[in-house]
Amino acid sequence: MKAGAVGAGIIGTALLDRLGEAGWETGFVARRSGVYINGERLGDLDKYAEYCGGVDVAFLAIPTLDDGRTAFDYIHSFHRLGIPVVTCEKGAMSNYYDELEGSLDCIGYSATVGGGTRLLRYLREMQGRNIWEIHAIVNGTLNYIFDEVSSGRSLGEVVAETKKLGYAEPGEGSPLDVLNGELHDVAMKTAILFNISGVADKRIRAVDICYKPLDDDDLRRLMREASSRRYIVSISGENGDNDMIGGFEHNVDGWTISAGFRNIHENPLFQQLVPPGVNNALMIVEGEYGSDGTYVVKGQGAGAKPTISSMMKDADKLLKKKIFTIT
C-alpha cells in the first residue's frame, strides 16, 4: 500500500514509523517547509497534489491551528483526487461537519475523538436507536490529571508528567493554562460527538460553543474536590447540571449539550462511566431512565500510540471498502 502523509509533528512522525513497520510505501510527506520523500525536498507545500499519484490513502495528522478550514481543504482536495483520508485533526469534523457528512464513508475519523477507543464508530452504529442520554469522557489528559491528583500527587507534578508523556502539549504554560487548553479540545470533540450521534436533525459547530475557562478560584475548588470531580460531556433532553465547574451548556433541537467538571458521586450513571487514568469512555442510555439498556465502551484515549492504532484500523477499513467497490 502507498500512503501520503500531511503533518510531521509528534503524531505524524510516529505514524510514519508505524507505516514503515507495516510495510507501507510512503508516496510523500507534506509539512510546513515543503513536500518530501525519504528526506528529500520535492517542492513547495502548495504543490502536494502533484505527488499524489498512486497514493491509496492520505493521512492527515496536523494540529488544529484555525477552525479546521485547513484540514477541510486537504480532505476536499484528496477527495477530488479519489483518495480516501484518515484524520486525527478535530477542527474539520467539528466545524465543517455539514460539508463533510456526505463523504463520511471516505473519511477515517475515529481518531478525532477517543483515541484508540473507537467510540465514534460505536456511536454511529447506534444511530436510529431510542437514545435517551449520552455521557462521555473524551479528554484522557484531564481524566489522567485528576485521577493522579486525587491519589495525593501535586498538580504541578502531574501536569509536567502529561507533557513528558505526550498527553498534553509541551511548553511553559502553567497548570491552569494546560487545563484550559484541554477545554478547547473538549468543545471540538463534543461537536463531533453530537453530530455523529444523529439524535437531532440540526448540526452544531464547535465555534458556536461558548465554554467558561477555569480561573484561580475554580482551580482551588477543584483541588479540594479532585477525588469527586471529572470532566464529563452529556447530551440529554433534560436541563443541564447546576453543579459544574467550568465548561459550557449549548441547546439545540430540544437537546442540552453540556460539559464540565461534575460530581461523579451525584449520578449513579457516572460511577459506571468514569474510567481510570488516561482512558476515555462513552455511555449510551437507551429508553427513559435506561429502560432499553445502558451501554458503555471504554479504552485508552490520549497519546500517540492509541491515536495511530485507530488511524491504521480506519485505513484498513477504507482500503477494504475501496477494493470491494472496484471489484
PyMOL commands that set and color helices and strands:
alter all, ss='L'
color gray80, all
select helices_A, chain A and resi 10-21+45-51+69-80+91-95+97-106+110-112+115-117+119-125+140-149+155-165+175-197+206-208+216-224+226-228+268-273+288-290+304-326
alter helices_A, ss='H'
color red, helices_A
select strands_A, chain A and resi 2-6+25-31+34-37+40-43+57-60+85-87+107-108+131-137+229-236+244-252+255-263+279-286+293-300
alter strands_A, ss='S'
color yellow, strands_A
deselect
rebuild
show_as cartoon
